[in-house]
Amino acid sequence: MQWTSAAISDRGLVRERNEDAFLRLDDGVFAVADGMGGHPAGDVASRLAVATVRDAAEASRRSPGWLGEAVRDANRSIRERAEREPGEEGMGTTLSVLALDAPDRASIAHIGDCRVYLWRDGALARLTRDDTALQEAIEAGRVDAARETGHPLGSMLTRVLGLDDDVEPHLDDVEARPGDLFLICSDGICGVLSDEDIAAALRDHPEPGEGLAELVQEVNRRGAPDNATAVAVRLGSAAS
């Protein structure tokens, strides 16, 4: 299957540095990582995560199970770096990866609160579950899901790379069709914009690069409190 892709990363209007990182490989592996704001070396952790996934994709020839092992390797790399480098203890990052490993399937690995979305036939579907206290509160019925955008519990992560010796990412396979658009984004986008806002940008700007530019512009119009990073992948036909 053929595809077109685009990526964007913006520091935003509040953060002193960009702690996000992204990956976009020609052979169909894409990722976004968001280093933990306020923690030491969040930018180092996010770059290590995507570099480890890149190296695994290039070395593994995409054998079964490679994606989950790549995320576990990223966790080990971050922890080993933190142990070696003074001042980097406690660094961590979220990570979402999309791999086009088969003509009609996409594989997803995910930990944290970056998200993977699917835009298909004019509808937006969220493919990942946030590892946050807010998501747990929504599932327990303590918070209305309609109030999630900007909710303070949304910044309380329950699982990330780099803080524990062992970590198991969420892994999933989804159907992929010509015309699908996959969006991977950091919470600098999905924590500011609602799913309805994201859907509107993708509907009005069907080309991957145009849609991403509109998302970041809208985030900036709303104050851009965090780094905003996204990768968009359009499969086959560009028609929505």
Summary of the structure (lengths in Angstrom):
residues: 240
radius of gyration: 16.7
end to end distance: 16.7
largest distance: 50.7
contacts: 855
relative contact order: 0.22
helix: 33%
strand: 29%
